[in-house]
């Protein structure tokens, strides 16, 4: 993406570590191993910006990446199954609650959902949170390349029936690049980057 020059800004283990709440930022959330880090890398066009792992729970802090001056993409810890102690999961929950409870610069939310798995209760909770905050939301239906065309269309209809009208669904694959341009243009629009 030509408008973005992505760089790692900082990791936050507690709210005091968050960067100044100025400009605009788009958060990326999703269940552990839903393809969140791969999606971030594909969307911003940098292969190893966000750390990718097959092990659930690798993203343990909130990671802020600056894409342009005062324009950030934010990688939240994955929710759901992760091989970490219960105390760490509770710390993540408190950190994420603090993030959503106090960021005026939040201008969009991308939620990654493995299309093969469909929406889980925690995905619905995240979507309801975004709706309550009146934050524009896109649901990236990741790993679309793992399904046949017919199976993907069927899952897309099913998930569409489970979401609110104002939630944008984007069939997505970091491997085949399906949906990357759409997600990228939505990110640029929410960040107000030409």
C-alpha positions, 0 to 999 in steps of 0.5 A, spaced: 500 500 500 503 506 497 500 511 502 502 506 508 509 506 511 508 501 516 513 500 522 512 497 529 510 503 534 510 499 541 507 493 545 502 495 551 502 490 557 498 495 561 493 501 559 499 506 561 503 503 555 498 505 550 501 511 545 497 518 545 490 517 544 491 522 538 489 521 530 486 515 528 487 507 529 483 501 527 483 495 531 484 488 529 481 482 533 479 475 533 480 468 536 486 465 537 489 462 530 483 465 526 489 468 521 489 475 525 496 477 524 497 474 517 491 478 515 494 484 518 501 483 514 497 482 507 493 488 508 499 493 510 503 489 505 509 487 509 510 480 510 513 480 517 510 486 521 505 482 525 508 476 528 505 469 525 505 463 529 501 456 529 501 456 536 494 459 539 496 465 544 502 468 541 500 475 541 500 477 548 500 484 548 496 490 544 501 491 539 501 498 535 503 499 528 504 506 525 502 506 518 502 514 517 503 520 521 498 519 527 495 513 523 495 506 527 493 499 526 492 495 532 493 488 533 489 485 539 491 479 543 487 473 540 481 471 544 478 464 546 483 458 546 490 459 547 495 455 551 496 460 556 495 460 564 488 463 566 491 469 570 494 471 563 487 470 559 484 474 565 490 480 564 488 480 556 481 481 558 482 487 562 487 490 557 482 489 552 477 492 556 481 498 558 483 499 550 475 499 548 473 503 554 478 509 553 480 510 546 477 516 542 482 515 536 478 508 535 475 509 528 474 502 526 474 494 528 476 488 523 474 482 526 477 475 523 473 469 523 476 463 520 470 461 515 470 454 516 469 455 524 463 460 523 462 465 529 463 463 536 460 466 542 466 471 543 466 473 536 459 475 537 461 479 543 466 483 540 461 485 534 456 487 540 462 491 543 463 495 536 456 496 535 455 499 542 461 503 541 458 505 534 465 503 531 464 501 524 466 494 523 468 489 518 468 481 519 474 478 515 472 471 513 479 468 513 482 462 510 477 462 504 482 458 500 481 452 504 474 451 502 470 449 495 467 455 492 460 452 494 462 451 501 464 458 502 458 461 499 454 457 504 458 459 510 458 466 507 450 466 507 450 463 514 454 468 517 451 473 514 444 471 517 448 471 524 450 479 523 447 486 524 446 489 517 451 494 518 457 489 519 461 488 512 463 481 510 469 480 507 471 473 504 479 473 505 485 469 504 492 472 506 494 466 501 490 467 495 490 475 496 482 474 496 479 480 499 486 484 501 484 490 496 477 491 499 480 490 506 486 495 505 481 500 502 476 500 508 482 501 512 485 507 509 478 510 509 477 509 516 484 512 517 482 517 513 488 516 509 488 518 501 
